Amino acid sequence: MAESKSLRIAYGEALAELESIVAVLESNTLELEESLARYERGVVLLGSLQKRLGAAEQQVDVLMGELVAAPDDDVQDTTLTKA
């Protein structure tokens, strides 16, 4: 259930929540049980963020592949010659 909740929130919100969890855990102010619960949530968020980032990187790669020069561009002489 926690994993599906992380998938419903925006990337920025998930990242902000993860940063908040890290800050609280680093403060060392929580009881052990609460620390473990927050850590578990952080692991779920991190996995979701990594998955989304990987998908975005693949999408960029596909889009960049579409920008590859057309075969005719290599053959066509585009230099200017004097008339």
N, CA, C and O atoms as a MOPAC input file, in Angstrom:
PM7 MOZYME 1SCF
protein

 N      0.81700 1    -1.18700 1     0.00000 1
 C      0.00000 1     0.00000 1     0.00000 1
 C      0.86000 1     1.25000 1     0.00000 1
 O      0.53100 1     2.21800 1    -0.68600 1
 N      1.95000 1     1.25600 1     0.74700 1
 C      2.82600 1     2.41700 1     0.78300 1
 C      3.42300 1     2.68500 1    -0.58500 1
 O      3.60400 1     3.83900 1    -0.97400 1
 N      3.73000 1     1.61900 1    -1.31900 1
 C      4.32400 1     1.79300 1    -2.63500 1
 C      3.33800 1     2.44500 1    -3.58700 1
 O      3.72500 1     3.32700 1    -4.35300 1
 N      2.07000 1     2.03500 1    -3.56400 1
 C      1.09800 1     2.62600 1    -4.46100 1
 C      0.85500 1     4.08400 1    -4.12000 1
 O      0.57700 1     4.88400 1    -5.01300 1
 N      0.95500 1     4.44800 1    -2.84600 1
 C      0.80000 1     5.84200 1    -2.44100 1
 C      1.93100 1     6.68000 1    -3.02800 1
 O      1.69800 1     7.80400 1    -3.47200 1
 N      3.14800 1     6.14900 1    -3.03700 1
 C      4.28200 1     6.90300 1    -3.56100 1
 C      4.15300 1     7.11400 1    -5.06600 1
 O      4.67400 1     8.09600 1    -5.59600 1
 N      3.47200 1     6.21400 1    -5.75500 1
 C      3.30700 1     6.33900 1    -7.19700 1
 C      2.23800 1     7.35300 1    -7.56200 1
 O      2.19300 1     7.81200 1    -8.70400 1
 N      1.38100 1     7.71200 1    -6.62500 1
 C      0.31100 1     8.65700 1    -6.91300 1
 C      0.74500 1    10.10500 1    -6.72100 1
 O      0.04300 1    11.01100 1    -7.16900 1
 N      1.86400 1    10.34600 1    -6.07800 1
 C      2.28800 1    11.72000 1    -5.85600 1
 C      3.29700 1    12.13800 1    -6.91500 1
 O      3.97900 1    11.30100 1    -7.50600 1
 N      3.37900 1    13.43000 1    -7.14300 1
 C      4.27700 1    13.96700 1    -8.16000 1
 C      5.73200 1    13.71500 1    -7.78600 1
 O      6.06000 1    13.51600 1    -6.61700 1
 N      6.58700 1    13.72700 1    -8.78400 1
 C      8.01400 1    13.47100 1    -8.56600 1
 C      8.58000 1    14.45000 1    -7.54200 1
 O      9.27400 1    14.04300 1    -6.61000 1
 N      8.29300 1    15.70700 1    -7.70700 1
 C      8.80800 1    16.72400 1    -6.79300 1
 C      8.33600 1    16.52700 1    -5.36900 1
 O      9.09200 1    16.73100 1    -4.41900 1
 N      7.07700 1    16.12700 1    -5.22300 1
 C      6.53300 1    15.86700 1    -3.88600 1
 C      7.21300 1    14.65900 1    -3.24900 1
 O      7.52800 1    14.66800 1    -2.05900 1
 N      7.43400 1    13.62600 1    -4.05100 1
 C      8.09400 1    12.42600 1    -3.53800 1
 C      9.52000 1    12.74600 1    -3.12100 1
 O      9.98800 1    12.27300 1    -2.08600 1
 N     10.21300 1    13.54700 1    -3.92500 1
 C     11.58500 1    13.92900 1    -3.59000 1
 C     11.61500 1    14.76300 1    -2.31400 1
 O     12.47800 1    14.56300 1    -1.46000 1
 N     10.67900 1    15.69500 1    -2.18200 1
 C     10.62200 1    16.52500 1    -0.96900 1
 C     10.34100 1    15.67100 1     0.26600 1
 O     10.92200 1    15.89100 1     1.32900 1
 N      9.43600 1    14.68500 1     0.11500 1
 C      9.13500 1    13.79700 1     1.23900 1
 C     10.36500 1    12.98300 1     1.62700 1
 O     10.65500 1    12.81000 1     2.81100 1
 N     11.08200 1    12.48800 1     0.62800 1
 C     12.29700 1    11.71700 1     0.90000 1
 C     13.33900 1    12.58000 1     1.60900 1
 O     13.96900 1    12.13300 1     2.56700 1
 N     13.51800 1    13.79800 1     1.14500 1
 C     14.47000 1    14.70700 1     1.79100 1
 C     14.06700 1    14.97800 1     3.23800 1
 O     14.92100 1    15.06200 1     4.12100 1
 N     12.77300 1    15.11200 1     3.47300 1
 C     12.27300 1    15.34000 1     4.83400 1
 C     12.55000 1    14.12500 1     5.71800 1
 O     12.95300 1    14.27000 1     6.87200 1
 N     12.33600 1    12.94400 1     5.18000 1
 C     12.60000 1    11.71200 1     5.92200 1
 C     14.07900 1    11.61900 1     6.28400 1
 O     14.42900 1    11.28500 1     7.41600 1
 N     14.93900 1    11.91600 1     5.32100 1
 C     16.38000 1    11.86000 1     5.57500 1
 C     16.75800 1    12.84400 1     6.68300 1
 O     17.54200 1    12.50800 1     7.57200 1
 N     16.20500 1    14.05200 1     6.63300 1
 C     16.52400 1    15.05800 1     7.64800 1
 C     16.08300 1    14.59500 1     9.03800 1
 O     16.81600 1    14.76600 1    10.01200 1
 N     14.89100 1    14.01200 1     9.12900 1
 C     14.39100 1    13.54500 1    10.42700 1
 C     15.24300 1    12.38200 1    10.93900 1
 O     15.58400 1    12.32700 1    12.12100 1
 N     15.57700 1    11.46900 1    10.05400 1
 C     16.40300 1    10.33400 1    10.47700 1
 C     17.79600 1    10.79400 1    10.91400 1
 O     18.35900 1    10.26700 1    11.87400 1
 N     18.34100 1    11.77300 1    10.20800 1
 C     19.66200 1    12.28900 1    10.57600 1
 C     19.63500 1    13.05200 1    11.89600 1
 O     20.65800 1    13.16700 1    12.57100 1
 N     18.47000 1    13.57100 1    12.26400 1
 C     18.35900 1    14.31800 1    13.51700 1
 C     18.42200 1    13.39800 1    14.73600 1
 O     18.68300 1    13.84400 1    15.85300 1
 N     18.17900 1    12.11300 1    14.50200 1
 C     18.26000 1    11.11200 1    15.56700 1
 C     17.30500 1    11.40900 1    16.73000 1
 O     17.65200 1    11.22000 1    17.89500 1
 N     16.10100 1    11.87600 1    16.39400 1
 C     15.13400 1    12.25400 1    17.42900 1
 C     13.96800 1    11.27400 1    17.55300 1
 O     13.15600 1    11.39300 1    18.47000 1
 N     13.88200 1    10.32100 1    16.65000 1
 C     12.75300 1     9.39100 1    16.63900 1
 C     13.06300 1     8.13500 1    17.44300 1
 O     14.21700 1     7.75200 1    17.63400 1
 N     11.99600 1     7.51900 1    17.89900 1
 C     12.12600 1     6.20800 1    18.53000 1
 C     12.46800 1     5.18400 1    17.44400 1
 O     12.26100 1     5.43400 1    16.25600 1
 N     12.98200 1     4.05700 1    17.85600 1
 C     13.41500 1     3.01900 1    16.92300 1
 C     12.30700 1     2.61000 1    15.96400 1
 O     12.54000 1     2.53500 1    14.75700 1
 N     11.12000 1     2.34700 1    16.46700 1
 C     10.01000 1     1.88400 1    15.62800 1
 C      9.64500 1     2.91700 1    14.57500 1
 O      9.42100 1     2.57900 1    13.41300 1
 N      9.58500 1     4.18800 1    14.99100 1
 C      9.25200 1     5.26000 1    14.05000 1
 C     10.37300 1     5.44800 1    13.03800 1
 O     10.11200 1     5.71400 1    11.86500 1
 N     11.60500 1     5.31300 1    13.47600 1
 C     12.73800 1     5.40400 1    12.55300 1
 C     12.66500 1     4.31800 1    11.48500 1
 O     12.90000 1     4.58100 1    10.30600 1
 N     12.33900 1     3.10400 1    11.90300 1
 C     12.21500 1     2.00500 1    10.93400 1
 C     11.07200 1     2.24300 1     9.95500 1
 O     11.20500 1     1.95900 1     8.76500 1
 N      9.96100 1     2.75600 1    10.44400 1
 C      8.81800 1     3.04300 1     9.56900 1
 C      9.18500 1     4.12400 1     8.55600 1
 O      8.86400 1     4.01000 1     7.37300 1
 N      9.85100 1     5.16000 1     9.02200 1
 C     10.26500 1     6.24100 1     8.11000 1
 C     11.30300 1     5.73200 1     7.11100 1
 O     11.26600 1     6.09000 1     5.93400 1
 N     12.21900 1     4.90700 1     7.58000 1
 C     13.24100 1     4.34600 1     6.69500 1
 C     12.58300 1     3.51000 1     5.59700 1
 O     12.94600 1     3.60800 1     4.42500 1
 N     11.61800 1     2.69400 1     5.99200 1
 C     10.90400 1     1.86200 1     5.01700 1
 C     10.20600 1     2.73300 1     3.97700 1
 O     10.26300 1     2.43900 1     2.78300 1
 N      9.55700 1     3.78600 1     4.41700 1
 C      8.89300 1     4.71000 1     3.48800 1
 C      9.93100 1     5.34400 1     2.56300 1
 O      9.68500 1     5.50400 1     1.36700 1
 N     11.06900 1     5.69700 1     3.10400 1
 C     12.12500 1     6.28200 1     2.29100 1
 C     12.62200 1     5.33400 1     1.21400 1
 O     12.89400 1     5.75400 1     0.08900 1
 N     12.73900 1     4.06800 1     1.55100 1
 C     13.17900 1     3.06900 1     0.57200 1
 C     12.15700 1     2.96000 1    -0.56800 1
 O     12.53200 1     2.87300 1    -1.73700 1
 N     10.87700 1     2.96500 1    -0.22300 1
 C      9.82200 1     2.90300 1    -1.24000 1
 C      9.87500 1     4.14000 1    -2.13600 1
 O      9.78900 1     4.03200 1    -3.36000 1
 N     10.01500 1     5.30600 1    -1.52300 1
 C     10.09100 1     6.54700 1    -2.29700 1
 C     11.30800 1     6.55100 1    -3.20200 1
 O     11.20900 1     6.93100 1    -4.36800 1
 N     12.45300 1     6.13300 1    -2.68200 1
 C     13.67100 1     6.10600 1    -3.47700 1
 C     13.52000 1     5.18600 1    -4.69200 1
 O     13.92300 1     5.54000 1    -5.80000 1
 N     12.94300 1     4.01800 1    -4.47500 1
 C     12.72500 1     3.09600 1    -5.58800 1
 C     11.82200 1     3.69800 1    -6.65000 1
 O     12.08500 1     3.57200 1    -7.84600 1
 N     10.76400 1     4.35000 1    -6.20900 1
 C      9.83500 1     4.99000 1    -7.13700 1
 C     10.51800 1     6.11700 1    -7.91000 1
 O     10.33700 1     6.24500 1    -9.12100 1
 N     11.29900 1     6.92500 1    -7.21100 1
 C     12.00300 1     8.03500 1    -7.86500 1
 C     13.02100 1     7.52300 1    -8.87600 1
 O     13.13600 1     8.07200 1    -9.97200 1
 N     13.75500 1     6.48200 1    -8.52000 1
 C     14.74000 1     5.91800 1    -9.45000 1
 C     14.06100 1     5.35000 1   -10.69100 1
 O     14.56000 1     5.50000 1   -11.80600 1
 N     12.92600 1     4.70200 1   -10.49000 1
 C     12.18600 1     4.12900 1   -11.61800 1
 C     11.68900 1     5.23700 1   -12.54900 1
 O     11.80000 1     5.12400 1   -13.77000 1
 N     11.14500 1     6.29500 1   -11.97200 1
 C     10.64900 1     7.41400 1   -12.77900 1
 C     11.78700 1     8.09800 1   -13.51700 1
 O     11.64700 1     8.45600 1   -14.68700 1
 N     12.91000 1     8.28100 1   -12.83900 1
 C     14.05600 1     8.92400 1   -13.47300 1
 C     14.58400 1     8.07000 1   -14.62100 1
 O     14.93300 1     8.59800 1   -15.67700 1
 N     14.64300 1     6.77000 1   -14.42400 1
 C     15.07400 1     5.87000 1   -15.49500 1
 C     14.15400 1     5.94500 1   -16.69900 1
 O     14.62000 1     5.95000 1   -17.83800 1
 N     12.85100 1     6.00400 1   -16.45700 1
 C     11.88300 1     6.11300 1   -17.55000 1
 C     12.04600 1     7.43700 1   -18.28700 1
 O     11.95300 1     7.48700 1   -19.51400 1
 N     12.28900 1     8.50100 1   -17.54100 1
 C     12.49500 1     9.80900 1   -18.16500 1
 C     13.76500 1     9.81200 1   -19.01000 1
 O     13.78500 1    10.37900 1   -20.10200 1
 N     14.82200 1     9.18100 1   -18.50900 1
 C     16.07000 1     9.09800 1   -19.26600 1
 C     15.87400 1     8.32000 1   -20.56000 1
 O     16.41600 1     8.69300 1   -21.60000 1
 N     15.10500 1     7.24400 1   -20.49900 1
 C     14.81900 1     6.47000 1   -21.71600 1
 C     14.03600 1     7.30700 1   -22.71400 1
 O     14.28800 1     7.24600 1   -23.91700 1
 N     13.09100 1     8.08500 1   -22.21500 1
 C     12.29100 1     8.93100 1   -23.09300 1
 C     13.17600 1     9.98000 1   -23.77400 1
 O     13.01200 1    10.25100 1   -24.96400 1
 N     14.10300 1    10.56400 1   -23.03100 1
 C     15.02700 1    11.53600 1   -23.60800 1
 C     15.89700 1    10.86600 1   -24.66000 1
 O     16.13200 1    11.44200 1   -25.72200 1
 N     16.37500 1     9.66600 1   -24.38500 1
 C     17.18900 1     8.93700 1   -25.36300 1
 C     16.41800 1     8.70500 1   -26.65600 1
 O     16.96700 1     8.85600 1   -27.74700 1
 N     15.15200 1     8.33900 1   -26.53200 1
 C     14.32100 1     8.11800 1   -27.71900 1
 C     14.17000 1     9.42400 1   -28.48800 1
 O     14.31300 1     9.45000 1   -29.71000 1
 N     13.88400 1    10.49400 1   -27.78000 1
 C     13.71400 1    11.78400 1   -28.44300 1
 C     15.00400 1    12.24600 1   -29.10700 1
 O     14.97500 1    12.80700 1   -30.20300 1
 N     16.12500 1    12.01600 1   -28.45400 1
 C     17.41000 1    12.39000 1   -29.04200 1
 C     17.69500 1    11.55600 1   -30.28800 1
 O     18.29800 1    12.04700 1   -31.24100 1
 N     17.26600 1    10.30800 1   -30.28100 1
 C     17.44200 1     9.44400 1   -31.44100 1
 C     16.65900 1     9.93900 1   -32.64200 1
 O     17.06000 1     9.72400 1   -33.78600 1
 N     15.54300 1    10.60100 1   -32.38100 1
 C     14.73400 1    11.14800 1   -33.46000 1
 C     15.39600 1    12.36900 1   -34.09200 1
 O     15.02400 1    12.77400 1   -35.19300 1
 N     16.37400 1    12.95600 1   -33.40200 1
 C     17.05900 1    14.13300 1   -33.92000 1
 C     18.27800 1    13.78700 1   -34.76700 1
 O     18.95200 1    14.67700 1   -35.28600 1
 N     18.55800 1    12.50200 1   -34.90400 1
 C     19.70500 1    12.08200 1   -35.70800 1
 C     19.48500 1    12.55700 1   -37.13900 1
 O     18.36800 1    12.51600 1   -37.65400 1
 N     20.55100 1    13.00400 1   -37.76700 1
 C     20.46600 1    13.53900 1   -39.13100 1
 C     19.87400 1    12.51700 1   -40.09000 1
 O     20.16400 1    11.32300 1   -40.01300 1
 N     19.05400 1    13.00700 1   -40.98000 1
 C     18.45700 1    12.14400 1   -42.00600 1
 C     19.56500 1    11.68900 1   -42.95100 1
 O     20.54000 1    12.41600 1   -43.14000 1
 N     19.43800 1    10.49400 1   -43.55300 1
 C     20.48500 1     9.98200 1   -44.45700 1
 C     20.80500 1    10.94800 1   -45.59300 1
 O     21.96100 1    11.03100 1   -46.00900 1
 N     19.83000 1    11.67000 1   -46.10100 1
 C     20.05800 1    12.60300 1   -47.20600 1
 C     20.96000 1    13.75600 1   -46.79400 1
 O     21.61900 1    14.34800 1   -47.64900 1
 N     21.00600 1    14.09000 1   -45.51300 1
 C     21.82900 1    15.19700 1   -45.04800 1
 C     23.31200 1    14.91600 1   -45.25700 1
 O     24.08300 1    15.85000 1   -45.47700 1
 N     23.72600 1    13.67200 1   -45.19500 1
 C     25.13100 1    13.32200 1   -45.37700 1
 C     25.53500 1    13.39000 1   -46.84800 1
 O     26.68900 1    13.68000 1   -47.16100 1
 N     24.60700 1    13.12900 1   -47.73500 1
 C     24.89500 1    13.05000 1   -49.15400 1
 C     24.80400 1    14.42000 1   -49.80000 1
 O     25.56400 1    14.73000 1   -50.71700 1
 N     23.89100 1    15.22900 1   -49.33300 1
 C     23.62400 1    16.51700 1   -49.94600 1
 C     24.77300 1    17.48800 1   -49.69600 1
 O     25.22500 1    17.64100 1   -48.56100 1
 N     25.24600 1    18.14700 1   -50.75900 1
 C     26.31000 1    19.13300 1   -50.65100 1
 C     25.65900 1    20.47800 1   -50.32300 1
 O     24.90200 1    21.03100 1   -51.12000 1
 N     25.97100 1    20.98400 1   -49.13900 1
 C     25.34900 1    22.24400 1   -48.71700 1
 C     26.34400 1    23.39200 1   -48.73400 1
 O     26.06300 1    24.46400 1   -48.19700 1
 N     27.52200 1    23.17800 1   -49.35300 1
 C     28.50700 1    24.24800 1   -49.41200 1
 C     28.10700 1    25.26000 1   -50.48800 1
 O     27.52100 1    24.92100 1   -51.51700 1
 N     28.44000 1    26.47400 1   -50.21200 1
 C     28.14000 1    27.53200 1   -51.18300 1
 C     29.26200 1    27.60500 1   -52.21100 1
 O     30.44200 1    27.56100 1   -51.86600 1
 N     28.88400 1    27.71400 1   -53.44900 1
 C     29.88300 1    27.86900 1   -54.51600 1
 C     29.66200 1    29.21200 1   -55.18300 1
 O     28.53900 1    29.71400 1   -55.23700 1
 N     30.74800 1    29.79300 1   -55.69400 1
 C     30.63300 1    31.06200 1   -56.39400 1
 C     30.07500 1    30.80600 1   -57.78100 1
 O     30.43700 1    29.83500 1   -58.44500 1
 N     29.19300 1    31.68500 1   -58.20300 1
 C     28.56300 1    31.54000 1   -59.51300 1
 C     29.36400 1    32.15600 1   -60.60100 1
 O     28.96200 1    32.11400 1   -61.76300 1

